[in-house]
Amino acid sequence: MAGLGGSLAERSPMMSTGRNKVRALYRTYRAQLRFCVRMTLAGLITFGLAQRLELPLHGLWAVLTAIVVTQASAGGSVRATGEYVIGTLGGAVYAAVIGVLIPHATPLSQAGVLVLAVGPLAFAAALNPSFRVAPFSAVLVLLISGQLGEGPIASAFTRFGEVGLGGAVAVAVSLVVFPQRAHRLGVRTAVRILQDLARYVPELLAGFMRGLDPDENTRRQDDIGRQLARFQAIVQEVKHEPFARFVAEPDIGPLSRTLLRLRHDLVIMGRAAGSPLPEAVAQRLAPLLVRLGAETSEFLSQCAAALLLRRPPPPLKTVEAARDAYASEVTALRNEGVTLGISTDDAEHLFALGFALDEMVRNFQDLDRCVKDYAQRKA
């Protein structure tokens, strides 16, 4: 018994450590795991309904629709379902009309009908993203209907019904199973962007003293750009969020536009920081740029925390004071004639930096208002 007790005592810390690792992994990938469950359930439920309704091909199109339109948020699922239904309806109806009007019993005639069906629908898809699946739907209606013993019109109705079934199941699952609101997802994305900006700005300003690695700078800029593109997509998903009008949440549109303008400011700085400033200028401005980078980083980090916790933003006066001190030193360099001896390129870089800093502080004022709006509407 003593040996058994000792064995259990030894296993207990190991089991506790294992559980802690599992919990840590779950916290890290919680959103991804919940999305995985939603998509799997949407496909499984749709498959069960398809079997119950005895849909052709085991409900292939319905199950595929449920998988395709299930998104990370409920608003994304609603938006994707709407676009998929519109594209399917347009493609299926158009293909059915073409199939009825033009006989296509031979391979050559089928090829001609495909050209007439796919060409115009592809053009419509290029004009409107809602029609992206229309050419795909037309091909299925024209080529599969004969294999299943259906006419083009019957095939069109069947395909549209399957898409409606799959889309309805996907939306229902998104609203019921681990529901993830697009608005909350957007706030978390904005927080990550602000945290990345907080780490990036000091490095960017240091580039004016020692230069920047162009490849690394491009990678950082592209990464921030991809995050902003994702944020813009989430803003559109929020507009399709069910019951969004009845929930007192601030509009994330202004926050999205503010972050986009901030990214433009950093692009200007990044281009100007490709080579360090002349030594005589850099020695005078280096302490001020370090201070400005630290104050900016702290402001962005605190804004990220305030946005997440819905509390008031940090004071902006420290950043403004650091910017004013930098501007005063640049004016002093000009009055002393130090800037007269630098090259045209260096003068342009210095001007671009000052312009970008002024714009950045203005955009910080907009960011301050956005964070205050969230704090005032705290649930």
Buried (B, 14 or more C-beta within 10 A) or exposed (E): EEEEEEEEEEEEEEEEEEEEEEEEEEEEEEBEEBBEEBBBBBBBBBBEBBEEEEBBEEBBBBBBBBBBBBBBBBBBBBBBBBBBBBBBBBBBBBBBBBBEEEEBEEEEEBEBBBEBBBEBBBEBBEEEEBBBBBBBBBBBBBBBBBEEEBEBBBBBBBBBBBBBBBBBBBBBBBBEBBBBBBBBBBBBBBBEBBBBBBEBBBBBBBBBBEBBEEEEBEEBBEEBEEBBEBBBBBBBBBEBBBEBEEEEBBEBBBBBBBBBBBBBBBBBBBBBBBBBBBEEBBEBBBEBBBBBBBBBBBBBBBBBBBBBEBBBBBEBEBBBEBBEBBBEBBEEBEEEEBBEEBEEEBBEBBEBBBBBBEBBBEBBEBBBEBBBBBBEEEE
